[in-house]
Amino acid sequence: MKITEVNVFRLSGSREVTDTEQSTPQAHPIDIYPENKRTPTSDLKPGTRQVNALFVEIATDEGLSGLFGPIQKEQAFIINNQLGSFLVGKDPLAIEALHDQMLRLNRHGRSGIFMTGLSPLDCALWDLKGKAWGQPIWRLLGGPTRDSVPAYASMLGHSIEPAAAATKASEYQAKGYTAQKWFFRYGPAHGAEGFANNMAMATAVRTAVGPQYKLMFDAFMGWDRNYATKMVQALQPLDPTWMEEPIPPERVGEFAQLRAASRTPIASGEHVYTRWQSKELLVNGAVDYLQNDPDWTGGISELVKICALASSFEVQVVAHGHSLLAALHIAGSQSPSVVPFVEFLINSQPDKQHFFQTFYEPVDGHLTLPDAPGLGLQLDEQKIASREDIKL
């Protein structure tokens, strides 16, 4: 079997939205510049919503193909301009060799945008391999270790006004989610008032769900060390499961200092690439949780290696939930002591999975492992208004 073509295409369609809620932007590193001030927007409005998504497909001379998506336009650029042509003519089942070769292909390619282009190709190769063997990926990786995987409710975009956040937190607790993550809006540029607003939201949510409920917070690298230190110390009485990405992950020494400053566990990894960057966080005692995203960190192949590495440090891996299926398959193949649960972005998944035949959604806070060969990603032709090949 040989790869004959690597194709990126855009699907367009629409879906009906019945809910409405003001979307609140999260903290961001560039917030220190006043001209970048962002205000809440009503992203979710009742009515018809346009949906566009990019996918990548790897075709072979035996008719089998591997599919992955949605992907980002930056990923599509890397695939179309370097990695896709490199794969043509190769054996698609030799995933370990192809992954290693792609890692070595670009002198600047061990991090950042290049790695985010490599990652969906690796996931698509695993999808193809699963179809070739007639097995879901979690089976090829050695699973299942359980019939279903717990998912936490990731609340990005929901209102962070304390009363509204508390109401929404109670609602998702009642739906069976045993953990939630809420996103801070304010950072150093917002002064004492912003700090107080952060704590008001966190306190309201904790009060709503009770003292034993798993509760996490995320700052999306929007703080500096001094601000982050004050925040993790102030959060300590609320007993969060973790404080995520308070500062950029390359500041390994500062992460270690944050861990030493309070008992609030620290998490990072969404913007960390490969096992080697992950190793720096682990050997320096910088994190309590790793959160590498299989869509970005190097694909399924790389995240499996990161899980093995993290397990030797007794650090758990909870993959970032940019998409869902790759992380779910990995979780289903790993011990619950290594991967305790996965992230489910409440507001994002309806768009991300719109073109799927099956919508993968937690029931009573758990996701059932897909039983279809490969990823279980099959497109629903009835939802596709148009399809266009993309060459960026």
N, C-alpha and C positions, 0 to 999 in steps of 0.2 A: 504494500500500500504506500502511495506517495501523495504528498500534498500538491494539489494542482492550482489552488487559488486561495488567497486570503482577501476577503471582501468586507468592507464596512458599508453599512446601509442605514438609512434613516426611515423610520416608520412614523406616520402621522395619523392621528385620529382624534377622537373626542370622548369625553365621559361626562356623565351628569353628576353634579355636586349638589348635595342637599343641605350640608351644614355651612355655617358661616362663623368665622372667628377671626379676631385681629391677630395677625402674625407678628410676634415680637422678635427683632433681630438679636442674636447673641453677642456677647463681648467679642471684640476683634482687636488684634494688635495695632491696627492703624487708627483706632479710636482716639489715640493721643493727639491727632490733628483735628482741630475743630471743624474744618471744612468737610470732614468725612462723617459728620454726625448723621446718624440714620434714625428714622422715626418708624413706629409700628405701621404696618400696612395690612389691609384686609385681603390677604392672598386667597382665602377660601370664601367664595361667594356662591350662593345658590345659582344654578343654571348650568349651561354647557361650558365645559372647560377643554381647551385644546391641549392635546398631549403629543409631544414629539420625543422620540428616543432613538439613540444610535446603538446598533448592535454590530458585532463582528462574527463572521462565519468562516470556518476553515474547511474547504472542500477537498475531496480526495478522488483519486482515479477509480475507486471502488464504489463510489456513490455515497459513502458515509460522510457526514459532516459534523463539525463541532460548533456550537453556538454559545455566545455569551453576551450579556448586556443587561440593562443599558450601560453604555460607557460614555465618557466625556469627550468633547471635541479635541481636547489636548491629547488624550489617549489615541483617538483616531488619527491625529497628525503623525504621531510616532509610528503607528502601525502602517500607515500608508506610505510613509517616506523612508522607512528603514527596515522594520522588523518583518513586515508582511512578505516582502520580496525575498528576504533571507530564508524564510521557511519553505518557499516553493521548491518542490523536488525532494524534500526531506521526508523521513519516515515519521508519521504523526504519533506512533505508539512509543517512540523513543523519547519520552517526555523529559527524563532526567538529563539526557544528553543535550536536547534542544534548549532546556532551561539554562544549563551551564554555558552553552555557546552564546545564547542571547545575553547573559550576564557579562560575558567577556567581549561583546561586540563593539561597545562604544566606550571610549576612554572616560567619558563623563556619565556613564550609564549605570552607576551603582546606587543612584539615589534620585529622588525628585521625579520630574516629568517622564524621563525615560523609563524608570521602573514602573510608573503607572501605565505605560504603553505595553510593557512586557507582561504585566499581570493578567489582563483579560485574555491574551493569547494563551497563556498557561492554563487558565480556567477553561477556555474553549477546547484545548487539547485534551484535558481531563474529561470534558463532556463527550468528545469523540471516542476516547478510550472506553468510557462506560458503555456507549452505544455499541462499540465493536465487541465487547464481552457480554453485552446484555445485562449489565449490572449497574445499580446506582453507585455513585462515586464513594459514598461512605462504606460500601461493601469492599471496593477495591483498596481502600485505605485501612481495612482491618476491622471495620465495625460490623454490626452495631454494638455500641456499648450500652445502649438504652433504646427504648421504643420511641421516645419523644424527648425533646430538649426544652428546658425552661427558657422563656424569653422575657427580657425586661422591657417595660414600656419606656421608650425614649421620647421625651415630650418637647422636642425642639419645635418652636413656632407657636406653642400654646401661650396664652396670656400669662405673664408673670406678676400681674397685679395680685397681691397676696390672697384676697378672698376668692378671686377667680381660679388661681392656681390650686388653692386648697380644695375647692369644689371639684376640679378636674382630677386631682390626685385621688380623692375619695372614689370618684366614678371608676377610674381604672383599677383601683384596688378591688372594687366590687366585681369587676369583670374577671378577676382571677389572676391578674398579674401580681407576682410576689415581690417585685422590685420595680423602681422607676428611677429615671434620671431627668433632672431639671437643669436648665441652662441659665447661667447668670448673664445679665445684660451689662452690668456696670463694672468699670475698672478704674485705674488710677486717675484718668482724666475727668472722672465724675465726682471726685472728692469724697468728703464725709457723707454727703447726702446719698451718693451712689452706693457707698459701702452699707449704709443703713438700709437702703432699698434691697440690696442683695440679701441681707440678713433677715429682713421682714418676709421676703418670699420663702427663704429656706425654713424659717421658723414656722410659717403658716402651713407649709407642706408637711413638715415633720409632725406638727400637731394634728393634722388631718388624718395621717396614716398610722399614727401611734409609734411608740418608742422601739418596737421590735422589727418593724418593717424595713426592708433593704431600700435605702435611699442614697442616690448618687447625685453629684453636681459636676458641671462642666463649665470651664471658662475659655475654651478654644484659644489658648495661648495669649489671652488678652491682658494678662497682668505682668508686673515685674516682680522681682523676688521680694522686695519689702512689702508690697501690697499683698502678695500671695501668702507671705508669712502671717500677716495679721488676719487674713481671711481663714486660713486653715486652723489658726488658734481659736478664732471666734466660732468656727463651725464645730469644734471638738465636742462641746456639750450636746450637740444634735446627733452625734454618733453616726456620721455618714459612712457608707460602705467604701466610698472613695471620693476623692477630689480629682477631677480629670483635667489634664493639660492646663494647669495654672500658668505655666510659662512654656516657651518653645522647647521641644524635647532634646535639642542638641546641647542645651545648657545642663549637662549631666551633673556637674558639681553642685549647681544650685538646686537641682531636684533632690540630691542627697541631703542638702542643708534643710530643705523643706520637710523632708521625712523626719529629720532630727528635731524640728522645731515644735512638733505636736504629735498627738497620737492619731491624727486624721490620715488614713491611708491615701497614698498617691498613685495615680494611674496615668499612663501615657502609652503612645505607640501608634495612634492613628496616622501620624505623619513621620513614622519611622520605617525605614526600608531595610530589608534583608536581615538575616540572622546576625550579621556582624554589628550592625548598629544596635540591634536589640541586646546583644551581648554587653555592649558598653553600659547600658542602663542596668543590667543585671549584676555585673561584676562590681559596679560602684555602689550597689545598694540604693539605687535611685528610685525604684518603683515597687509598689506592692501588687500591681496588676499591669499586664501588657495588653495592648489593644490594637495590634497590627491589623490592617484591613487586607483581606486576600485580593481585593480589586486593585490595590496599590502597592503592597509591600513586596510583591514578587510572585503573586499567584498562590494557588493551592499548594504547589510543590514547596514554596518557601515557607508558608505558614505552618505546614506540618513540621518542618525542621525547627521553626521557632518554638512550637509547642514542646518538642523534645528538649530543646535547650532550656526553656523556662521551667520545665518539670524538674530539672536537676537542681534548680535554685528554689524549688517549691514556691514559684510565682505562678499564679493562674493567668490564663489567656482568655480574654473576652473580646473577640474580634469586633472592630468598629463596623457598624451596620450600613455602610454606603449602599450596598445591595444586601441580599440575604442568602441566596442559595449556596454559594461557595462556603460561607461561614457555617451554615447549617450542616452541610455534609462533613466538614472537618470536625465540628462538635460531635456529630454522631459516631465518629471513629475514635474519639479520644475519651479517656477516663473523665468522669465528672469531676474528679479532683484536679484535673488539668484545665478543662474547659467547663465551668459550672453552668453557664447560660450564654445566650446570644442576644444581640441588640435588635429590637424591632422599632424602627422609626415610625411612629404612629401617623404623622402627617405626610410622610414621603412615600410610603410603600404603595398606596393606591395608584400614584402616577408611575412609579418605577415598575410595578407589576401589571400595568394596564393591558399590555399586549400579550400577557401570558394566558394560556388556556386555563391554568390552575392558579388561583390566588392563594398564596401561602400565608396564612394568618393564624396567630395563636388562638387556641381554644382553652379556656381556663388557664391561660398563662403558659401553655405548652405548644410547641410546634411538632407535628408528626413528621418523621423523616420521609422524604420523597421515595417512592418505590419504583419510579420509571428509570430506565437506563440513563446513565450520564447524570447531568444536573437535574433533570426533570423540567427543563425549560422548553416548552413547546409553545409556538406562537399561535394566537387565535386569529385566523384570517378574517373573521367577521368584524373584528375591531380595527382592522387596518384600512384606512381610507386611501393611503398612497404609500408607495415604497420607492426610495430613490437611492441609487448607489452614490457613495460619497468619496470624492478624491480631494483631500485637503492639501 
